[in-house]
Amino acid sequence: EELKNGTLTRTPQDDSLSTYSPMITKNMSLIDFNEPAQKIHNTVRAITGFAFLGGKRIKFFRSELAGKRSSEEPGTVIGASSEFLAVCGDGEVIRFTEVQPEGSKRMKAADYLRGSKLQTGIKFTIGE
């Protein structure tokens, strides 16, 4: 309202309170499935995550917390037909909705699953 009326006063930033963020590096995007689902989801939301599946890198552009729990090992793919689901370190399941397989374009996870021969039970790794 003050902006519309032209009565808004400017307040200069106090530079002594400002901080610098470190440079974002590729290693910050590497997903470790031993981490909790919320942390993995936040990494994907913030800087795009990636991991390796069958020796090929796959990037994650969008994810959701699936609201499910599993007793499988962290990093295990438990859904690979209509949903791309993986188990995280806290037992929570994460759903990837937009991915980019190595050598391909960015796509919906459902499209990726239709075209891949991905099997449930395969595990993500953090190295090739």
N, C-alpha and C positions, 0 to 999 in steps of 0.2 A: 504494500500500500504506500509506504514512504517513497519507494522508488517511482511509482506512478505520479505521486504528488511533487516529486523533486525535493523532498525534505530529508532524504536519507543522508546521513553523515558518514564519511569514510573513516575507517580506523586502520592506521598502518599496522602491519605485522611486526611483532616484537621478534627481531632476528635472534636474540639470545635464547628464545624458546624453540626455535626451529631445529630440526634434525635432518640428517641425510640418510637415505635408504641405500643399502649396498646395491651394486650392479646385479641385475638378475643374470644368473648363469644357467647353462644347460643342466647342470647337476641339480639345481633347485627344482627342475621339472620331473626328475626321475622319481617314479612312484615306487615306494616300498610298501608292499601289501601287508607287511607286519604292523603298519601304522593303523590307527583307528579309521573307520569309514568316514567320519566327519572331516578328519584332517586330509584324507585323500580327495574327498569331494571339494574341500576348500582350495586345495592345490589346483585341481582342474579348473575351478571357477576363476582363480586368480591368474595363473600363468600357463595353463595348458600342460597336462601331464603326459608322460610316456612311460612305457615299459616294453619288455620283449616277450613275445609269444611265439614259440617254435623257432627261435633264433632271429625273428624279424621284429623290427621296431613298430610299435603301434602307438599313435598319439591319441589322446583323449581330449576332446573339445567340450563335451557336455556330459554331465553325470547327475544322478539323483540318488538319494538314499532310498533303498528299496523297502525299508521297514521290515526286513526279514532277518532271521538269524540262521547260522549254519554251523555245524561242528566240523566241517571240512577244514583243511589246512589253509592258512592265509595265502592268497594268490590263486586259489583254485577257481576255475571257471565252472560255475554250476548251472548256468543257463546259456545255451548257444543255439537255440532254435528260433524262438520269437523274441527273446530278450537276451541282452548281453549282460550277464550277472557274474560277479566275482566276490569271493569272500575276503574280508579284511581282517586285520589282526585282532580286533575286538569281537570277532564272530559275526559282526554286522555285514550285510550284503549291500554292495553298491551296483547300480545299474548304469551302464554307459549308453548314452543315447546318440552321441555323434563322435565318430572316430575317423582316423586316417591311417590306413595300413601303409607300411613302407612301400614306396613305389607307386602309390595310388593317390587318388584325390580324396578330399574330405567328403564324408558321406554319413547318412543316418546309419546307426548301428544295425538296424533291421535289414537294410540293404546289404551291408557288409556280411551279415550272417547268412543271407540268402545266397550270396556268391562264394562264400568260403566253405571249406570242409572242416570247420572248427568243431571239435568234439568237447562235450562236457568232461571234466576231470583233468584237462590240460592245465598246467600252472604257468602263471606269469613269472618272469625272472627279471632281475635288475641289471643283467648283463647279457651279452650275446651268447 
